[in-house]
Amino acid sequence: MKKVYLVHCWEGRPQDGWYPWLKTELQDRGFEVNILKMPNTDEPVFSEWLSHLRSTTP
């Protein structure tokens, strides 16, 4: 099964905006979808986000 990892925007949350809708649309097409909850979204630090991505995705 193909996997999709969605990364929300700055100050965003996985449940915000169009992320849940896109997750459902992609799942209906046979994808495994993960919306990642990124750290410190109000003041993101690139190195923290990169570290989080490395630890939560294969």
PDB file of N, CA, C and O in Angstrom:
ATOM      1  N   MET A   1       0.844  -1.177   0.000  1.00  0.00           N
ATOM      2  CA  MET A   1       0.000   0.000   0.000  1.00  0.00           C
ATOM      3  C   MET A   1       0.893   1.245   0.000  1.00  0.00           C
ATOM      4  O   MET A   1       1.880   1.310   0.732  1.00  0.00           O
ATOM      5  N   LYS A   2       0.540   2.213  -0.814  1.00  0.00           N
ATOM      6  CA  LYS A   2       1.293   3.466  -0.868  1.00  0.00           C
ATOM      7  C   LYS A   2       0.954   4.318   0.349  1.00  0.00           C
ATOM      8  O   LYS A   2      -0.189   4.346   0.806  1.00  0.00           O
ATOM      9  N   LYS A   3       1.965   5.012   0.864  1.00  0.00           N
ATOM     10  CA  LYS A   3       1.786   5.845   2.052  1.00  0.00           C
ATOM     11  C   LYS A   3       1.959   7.314   1.707  1.00  0.00           C
ATOM     12  O   LYS A   3       2.770   7.686   0.860  1.00  0.00           O
ATOM     13  N   VAL A   4       1.171   8.136   2.389  1.00  0.00           N
ATOM     14  CA  VAL A   4       1.268   9.589   2.243  1.00  0.00           C
ATOM     15  C   VAL A   4       1.422  10.175   3.637  1.00  0.00           C
ATOM     16  O   VAL A   4       0.699   9.808   4.563  1.00  0.00           O
ATOM     17  N   TYR A   5       2.374  11.091   3.773  1.00  0.00           N
ATOM     18  CA  TYR A   5       2.580  11.811   5.027  1.00  0.00           C
ATOM     19  C   TYR A   5       2.270  13.280   4.764  1.00  0.00           C
ATOM     20  O   TYR A   5       2.922  13.919   3.937  1.00  0.00           O
ATOM     21  N   LEU A   6       1.280  13.812   5.463  1.00  0.00           N
ATOM     22  CA  LEU A   6       0.922  15.218   5.320  1.00  0.00           C
ATOM     23  C   LEU A   6       1.551  16.007   6.462  1.00  0.00           C
ATOM     24  O   LEU A   6       1.483  15.600   7.622  1.00  0.00           O
ATOM     25  N   VAL A   7       2.153  17.122   6.127  1.00  0.00           N
ATOM     26  CA  VAL A   7       2.760  18.004   7.123  1.00  0.00           C
ATOM     27  C   VAL A   7       1.955  19.299   7.126  1.00  0.00           C
ATOM     28  O   VAL A   7       1.869  19.995   6.114  1.00  0.00           O
ATOM     29  N   HIS A   8       1.373  19.608   8.266  1.00  0.00           N
ATOM     30  CA  HIS A   8       0.559  20.824   8.357  1.00  0.00           C
ATOM     31  C   HIS A   8       1.429  22.076   8.299  1.00  0.00           C
ATOM     32  O   HIS A   8       2.653  22.014   8.415  1.00  0.00           O
ATOM     33  N   CYS A   9       0.775  23.190   8.119  1.00  0.00           N
ATOM     34  CA  CYS A   9       1.480  24.467   7.969  1.00  0.00           C
ATOM     35  C   CYS A   9       1.897  25.053   9.320  1.00  0.00           C
ATOM     36  O   CYS A   9       1.504  24.572  10.383  1.00  0.00           O
ATOM     37  N   TRP A  10       2.685  26.080   9.237  1.00  0.00           N
ATOM     38  CA  TRP A  10       3.099  26.873  10.390  1.00  0.00           C
ATOM     39  C   TRP A  10       1.836  27.296  11.140  1.00  0.00           C
ATOM     40  O   TRP A  10       0.876  27.756  10.521  1.00  0.00           O
ATOM     41  N   GLU A  11       1.827  27.147  12.435  1.00  0.00           N
ATOM     42  CA  GLU A  11       0.699  27.429  13.319  1.00  0.00           C
ATOM     43  C   GLU A  11      -0.506  26.534  13.032  1.00  0.00           C
ATOM     44  O   GLU A  11      -1.607  26.811  13.509  1.00  0.00           O
ATOM     45  N   GLY A  12      -0.312  25.481  12.269  1.00  0.00           N
ATOM     46  CA  GLY A  12      -1.396  24.586  11.927  1.00  0.00           C
ATOM     47  C   GLY A  12      -1.479  23.394  12.868  1.00  0.00           C
ATOM     48  O   GLY A  12      -0.604  23.176  13.706  1.00  0.00           O
ATOM     49  N   ARG A  13      -2.542  22.637  12.710  1.00  0.00           N
ATOM     50  CA  ARG A  13      -2.770  21.414  13.469  1.00  0.00           C
ATOM     51  C   ARG A  13      -3.323  20.370  12.495  1.00  0.00           C
ATOM     52  O   ARG A  13      -3.934  20.734  11.491  1.00  0.00           O
ATOM     53  N   PRO A  14      -3.120  19.092  12.772  1.00  0.00           N
ATOM     54  CA  PRO A  14      -3.604  18.056  11.853  1.00  0.00           C
ATOM     55  C   PRO A  14      -5.107  18.105  11.590  1.00  0.00           C
ATOM     56  O   PRO A  14      -5.558  17.717  10.512  1.00  0.00           O
ATOM     57  N   GLN A  15      -5.872  18.570  12.547  1.00  0.00           N
ATOM     58  CA  GLN A  15      -7.330  18.600  12.386  1.00  0.00           C
ATOM     59  C   GLN A  15      -7.828  19.889  11.725  1.00  0.00           C
ATOM     60  O   GLN A  15      -9.029  20.037  11.502  1.00  0.00           O
ATOM     61  N   ASP A  16      -6.935  20.812  11.411  1.00  0.00           N
ATOM     62  CA  ASP A  16      -7.317  22.092  10.817  1.00  0.00           C
ATOM     63  C   ASP A  16      -7.546  21.998   9.315  1.00  0.00           C
ATOM     64  O   ASP A  16      -7.035  21.113   8.629  1.00  0.00           O
ATOM     65  N   GLY A  17      -8.341  22.955   8.838  1.00  0.00           N
ATOM     66  CA  GLY A  17      -8.499  23.187   7.404  1.00  0.00           C
ATOM     67  C   GLY A  17      -8.863  21.959   6.591  1.00  0.00           C
ATOM     68  O   GLY A  17      -9.768  21.202   6.940  1.00  0.00           O
ATOM     69  N   TRP A  18      -8.137  21.781   5.501  1.00  0.00           N
ATOM     70  CA  TRP A  18      -8.456  20.728   4.529  1.00  0.00           C
ATOM     71  C   TRP A  18      -7.727  19.418   4.788  1.00  0.00           C
ATOM     72  O   TRP A  18      -7.911  18.464   4.031  1.00  0.00           O
ATOM     73  N   TYR A  19      -6.900  19.338   5.835  1.00  0.00           N
ATOM     74  CA  TYR A  19      -6.138  18.106   6.082  1.00  0.00           C
ATOM     75  C   TYR A  19      -7.029  16.884   6.304  1.00  0.00           C
ATOM     76  O   TYR A  19      -6.769  15.844   5.699  1.00  0.00           O
ATOM     77  N   PRO A  20      -8.077  16.960   7.149  1.00  0.00           N
ATOM     78  CA  PRO A  20      -8.945  15.784   7.315  1.00  0.00           C
ATOM     79  C   PRO A  20      -9.650  15.383   6.012  1.00  0.00           C
ATOM     80  O   PRO A  20      -9.797  14.198   5.715  1.00  0.00           O
ATOM     81  N   TRP A  21     -10.080  16.379   5.247  1.00  0.00           N
ATOM     82  CA  TRP A  21     -10.742  16.084   3.978  1.00  0.00           C
ATOM     83  C   TRP A  21      -9.783  15.364   3.025  1.00  0.00           C
ATOM     84  O   TRP A  21     -10.140  14.356   2.415  1.00  0.00           O
ATOM     85  N   LEU A  22      -8.554  15.898   2.906  1.00  0.00           N
ATOM     86  CA  LEU A  22      -7.580  15.272   2.008  1.00  0.00           C
ATOM     87  C   LEU A  22      -7.237  13.862   2.463  1.00  0.00           C
ATOM     88  O   LEU A  22      -7.076  12.967   1.633  1.00  0.00           O
ATOM     89  N   LYS A  23      -7.125  13.655   3.754  1.00  0.00           N
ATOM     90  CA  LYS A  23      -6.852  12.322   4.276  1.00  0.00           C
ATOM     91  C   LYS A  23      -7.933  11.341   3.835  1.00  0.00           C
ATOM     92  O   LYS A  23      -7.630  10.245   3.363  1.00  0.00           O
ATOM     93  N   THR A  24      -9.183  11.736   3.990  1.00  0.00           N
ATOM     94  CA  THR A  24     -10.300  10.866   3.581  1.00  0.00           C
ATOM     95  C   THR A  24     -10.283  10.598   2.088  1.00  0.00           C
ATOM     96  O   THR A  24     -10.472   9.461   1.656  1.00  0.00           O
ATOM     97  N   GLU A  25     -10.060  11.638   1.301  1.00  0.00           N
ATOM     98  CA  GLU A  25     -10.007  11.474  -0.153  1.00  0.00           C
ATOM     99  C   GLU A  25      -8.915  10.487  -0.573  1.00  0.00           C
ATOM    100  O   GLU A  25      -9.137   9.627  -1.425  1.00  0.00           O
ATOM    101  N   LEU A  26      -7.745  10.619   0.031  1.00  0.00           N
ATOM    102  CA  LEU A  26      -6.639   9.732  -0.320  1.00  0.00           C
ATOM    103  C   LEU A  26      -6.880   8.304   0.163  1.00  0.00           C
ATOM    104  O   LEU A  26      -6.551   7.347  -0.538  1.00  0.00           O
ATOM    105  N   GLN A  27      -7.452   8.157   1.356  1.00  0.00           N
ATOM    106  CA  GLN A  27      -7.777   6.819   1.856  1.00  0.00           C
ATOM    107  C   GLN A  27      -8.787   6.136   0.947  1.00  0.00           C
ATOM    108  O   GLN A  27      -8.683   4.937   0.687  1.00  0.00           O
ATOM    109  N   ASP A  28      -9.761   6.892   0.466  1.00  0.00           N
ATOM    110  CA  ASP A  28     -10.755   6.325  -0.457  1.00  0.00           C
ATOM    111  C   ASP A  28     -10.125   5.846  -1.754  1.00  0.00           C
ATOM    112  O   ASP A  28     -10.719   5.046  -2.476  1.00  0.00           O
ATOM    113  N   ARG A  29      -8.927   6.328  -2.054  1.00  0.00           N
ATOM    114  CA  ARG A  29      -8.209   5.924  -3.265  1.00  0.00           C
ATOM    115  C   ARG A  29      -7.134   4.879  -2.975  1.00  0.00           C
ATOM    116  O   ARG A  29      -6.319   4.549  -3.837  1.00  0.00           O
ATOM    117  N   GLY A  30      -7.149   4.362  -1.735  1.00  0.00           N
ATOM    118  CA  GLY A  30      -6.273   3.250  -1.408  1.00  0.00           C
ATOM    119  C   GLY A  30      -4.943   3.593  -0.771  1.00  0.00           C
ATOM    120  O   GLY A  30      -4.069   2.732  -0.667  1.00  0.00           O
ATOM    121  N   PHE A  31      -4.771   4.828  -0.344  1.00  0.00           N
ATOM    122  CA  PHE A  31      -3.526   5.224   0.307  1.00  0.00           C
ATOM    123  C   PHE A  31      -3.631   5.090   1.820  1.00  0.00           C
ATOM    124  O   PHE A  31      -4.704   5.259   2.400  1.00  0.00           O
ATOM    125  N   GLU A  32      -2.513   4.786   2.441  1.00  0.00           N
ATOM    126  CA  GLU A  32      -2.407   4.892   3.888  1.00  0.00           C
ATOM    127  C   GLU A  32      -1.929   6.320   4.167  1.00  0.00           C
ATOM    128  O   GLU A  32      -0.901   6.742   3.637  1.00  0.00           O
ATOM    129  N   VAL A  33      -2.663   7.059   4.989  1.00  0.00           N
ATOM    130  CA  VAL A  33      -2.379   8.482   5.177  1.00  0.00           C
ATOM    131  C   VAL A  33      -2.115   8.781   6.642  1.00  0.00           C
ATOM    132  O   VAL A  33      -2.859   8.344   7.520  1.00  0.00           O
ATOM    133  N   ASN A  34      -1.056   9.526   6.896  1.00  0.00           N
ATOM    134  CA  ASN A  34      -0.730  10.002   8.233  1.00  0.00           C
ATOM    135  C   ASN A  34      -0.577  11.508   8.181  1.00  0.00           C
ATOM    136  O   ASN A  34       0.199  12.034   7.383  1.00  0.00           O
ATOM    137  N   ILE A  35      -1.322  12.206   9.039  1.00  0.00           N
ATOM    138  CA  ILE A  35      -1.127  13.644   9.184  1.00  0.00           C
ATOM    139  C   ILE A  35      -0.262  13.817  10.415  1.00  0.00           C
ATOM    140  O   ILE A  35      -0.691  13.531  11.532  1.00  0.00           O
ATOM    141  N   LEU A  36       0.942  14.279  10.210  1.00  0.00           N
ATOM    142  CA  LEU A  36       1.892  14.382  11.307  1.00  0.00           C
ATOM    143  C   LEU A  36       1.614  15.618  12.160  1.00  0.00           C
ATOM    144  O   LEU A  36       1.316  16.692  11.639  1.00  0.00           O
ATOM    145  N   LYS A  37       1.715  15.449  13.470  1.00  0.00           N
ATOM    146  CA  LYS A  37       1.584  16.572  14.399  1.00  0.00           C
ATOM    147  C   LYS A  37       2.992  17.076  14.678  1.00  0.00           C
ATOM    148  O   LYS A  37       3.777  16.430  15.372  1.00  0.00           O
ATOM    149  N   MET A  38       3.289  18.223  14.133  1.00  0.00           N
ATOM    150  CA  MET A  38       4.628  18.771  14.227  1.00  0.00           C
ATOM    151  C   MET A  38       4.812  19.532  15.539  1.00  0.00           C
ATOM    152  O   MET A  38       3.848  20.070  16.083  1.00  0.00           O
ATOM    153  N   PRO A  39       6.045  19.578  16.048  1.00  0.00           N
ATOM    154  CA  PRO A  39       6.307  20.242  17.323  1.00  0.00           C
ATOM    155  C   PRO A  39       6.386  21.762  17.187  1.00  0.00           C
ATOM    156  O   PRO A  39       6.740  22.298  16.137  1.00  0.00           O
ATOM    157  N   ASN A  40       6.046  22.433  18.282  1.00  0.00           N
ATOM    158  CA  ASN A  40       6.269  23.870  18.406  1.00  0.00           C
ATOM    159  C   ASN A  40       5.732  24.637  17.193  1.00  0.00           C
ATOM    160  O   ASN A  40       6.469  25.383  16.548  1.00  0.00           O
ATOM    161  N   THR A  41       4.455  24.451  16.893  1.00  0.00           N
ATOM    162  CA  THR A  41       3.908  25.024  15.654  1.00  0.00           C
ATOM    163  C   THR A  41       3.763  26.536  15.679  1.00  0.00           C
ATOM    164  O   THR A  41       3.697  27.161  14.620  1.00  0.00           O
ATOM    165  N   ASP A  42       3.710  27.142  16.863  1.00  0.00           N
ATOM    166  CA  ASP A  42       3.583  28.595  16.919  1.00  0.00           C
ATOM    167  C   ASP A  42       4.901  29.291  16.588  1.00  0.00           C
ATOM    168  O   ASP A  42       4.902  30.410  16.074  1.00  0.00           O
ATOM    169  N   GLU A  43       6.011  28.638  16.878  1.00  0.00           N
ATOM    170  CA  GLU A  43       7.333  29.167  16.553  1.00  0.00           C
ATOM    171  C   GLU A  43       8.225  28.017  16.089  1.00  0.00           C
ATOM    172  O   GLU A  43       9.147  27.615  16.799  1.00  0.00           O
ATOM    173  N   PRO A  44       7.947  27.490  14.890  1.00  0.00           N
ATOM    174  CA  PRO A  44       8.670  26.309  14.406  1.00  0.00           C
ATOM    175  C   PRO A  44      10.181  26.543  14.293  1.00  0.00           C
ATOM    176  O   PRO A  44      10.658  27.628  13.959  1.00  0.00           O
ATOM    177  N   VAL A  45      10.887  25.477  14.586  1.00  0.00           N
ATOM    178  CA  VAL A  45      12.339  25.460  14.417  1.00  0.00           C
ATOM    179  C   VAL A  45      12.632  24.354  13.411  1.00  0.00           C
ATOM    180  O   VAL A  45      12.303  23.190  13.639  1.00  0.00           O
ATOM    181  N   PHE A  46      13.254  24.730  12.297  1.00  0.00           N
ATOM    182  CA  PHE A  46      13.473  23.778  11.214  1.00  0.00           C
ATOM    183  C   PHE A  46      14.133  22.490  11.700  1.00  0.00           C
ATOM    184  O   PHE A  46      13.701  21.402  11.319  1.00  0.00           O
ATOM    185  N   SER A  47      15.155  22.588  12.520  1.00  0.00           N
ATOM    186  CA  SER A  47      15.870  21.390  12.976  1.00  0.00           C
ATOM    187  C   SER A  47      14.964  20.475  13.793  1.00  0.00           C
ATOM    188  O   SER A  47      15.101  19.254  13.720  1.00  0.00           O
ATOM    189  N   GLU A  48      14.035  21.046  14.574  1.00  0.00           N
ATOM    190  CA  GLU A  48      13.092  20.228  15.342  1.00  0.00           C
ATOM    191  C   GLU A  48      12.119  19.516  14.415  1.00  0.00           C
ATOM    192  O   GLU A  48      11.812  18.339  14.601  1.00  0.00           O
ATOM    193  N   TRP A  49      11.642  20.244  13.416  1.00  0.00           N
ATOM    194  CA  TRP A  49      10.711  19.621  12.472  1.00  0.00           C
ATOM    195  C   TRP A  49      11.400  18.513  11.686  1.00  0.00           C
ATOM    196  O   TRP A  49      10.824  17.445  11.480  1.00  0.00           O
ATOM    197  N   LEU A  50      12.615  18.760  11.251  1.00  0.00           N
ATOM    198  CA  LEU A  50      13.355  17.752  10.504  1.00  0.00           C
ATOM    199  C   LEU A  50      13.607  16.517  11.365  1.00  0.00           C
ATOM    200  O   LEU A  50      13.457  15.393  10.885  1.00  0.00           O
ATOM    201  N   SER A  51      13.977  16.703  12.597  1.00  0.00           N
ATOM    202  CA  SER A  51      14.182  15.593  13.512  1.00  0.00           C
ATOM    203  C   SER A  51      12.894  14.805  13.731  1.00  0.00           C
ATOM    204  O   SER A  51      12.906  13.574  13.769  1.00  0.00           O
ATOM    205  N   HIS A  52      11.792  15.523  13.874  1.00  0.00           N
ATOM    206  CA  HIS A  52      10.497  14.864  14.062  1.00  0.00           C
ATOM    207  C   HIS A  52      10.110  14.051  12.813  1.00  0.00           C
ATOM    208  O   HIS A  52       9.623  12.927  12.924  1.00  0.00           O
ATOM    209  N   LEU A  53      10.328  14.623  11.648  1.00  0.00           N
ATOM    210  CA  LEU A  53      10.029  13.906  10.408  1.00  0.00           C
ATOM    211  C   LEU A  53      10.858  12.630  10.304  1.00  0.00           C
ATOM    212  O   LEU A  53      10.344  11.582   9.913  1.00  0.00           O
ATOM    213  N   ARG A  54      12.124  12.717  10.651  1.00  0.00           N
ATOM    214  CA  ARG A  54      12.992  11.536  10.597  1.00  0.00           C
ATOM    215  C   ARG A  54      12.565  10.459  11.585  1.00  0.00           C
ATOM    216  O   ARG A  54      12.718   9.269  11.310  1.00  0.00           O
ATOM    217  N   SER A  55      12.032  10.864  12.728  1.00  0.00           N
ATOM    218  CA  SER A  55      11.663   9.878  13.751  1.00  0.00           C
ATOM    219  C   SER A  55      10.259   9.281  13.517  1.00  0.00           C
ATOM    220  O   SER A  55       9.936   8.236  14.082  1.00  0.00           O
ATOM    221  N   THR A  56       9.434   9.927  12.699  1.00  0.00           N
ATOM    222  CA  THR A  56       8.055   9.442  12.515  1.00  0.00           C
ATOM    223  C   THR A  56       7.783   8.860  11.143  1.00  0.00           C
ATOM    224  O   THR A  56       6.699   8.325  10.908  1.00  0.00           O
ATOM    225  N   THR A  57       8.736   8.951  10.231  1.00  0.00           N
ATOM    226  CA  THR A  57       8.541   8.379   8.890  1.00  0.00           C
ATOM    227  C   THR A  57       9.685   7.408   8.605  1.00  0.00           C
ATOM    228  O   THR A  57      10.788   7.544   9.134  1.00  0.00           O
ATOM    229  N   PRO A  58       9.388   6.424   7.752  1.00  0.00           N
ATOM    230  CA  PRO A  58      10.444   5.445   7.444  1.00  0.00           C
ATOM    231  C   PRO A  58      11.580   6.009   6.615  1.00  0.00           C
ATOM    232  O   PRO A  58      12.525   5.289   6.291  1.00  0.00           O
TER     233      PRO A  58
END
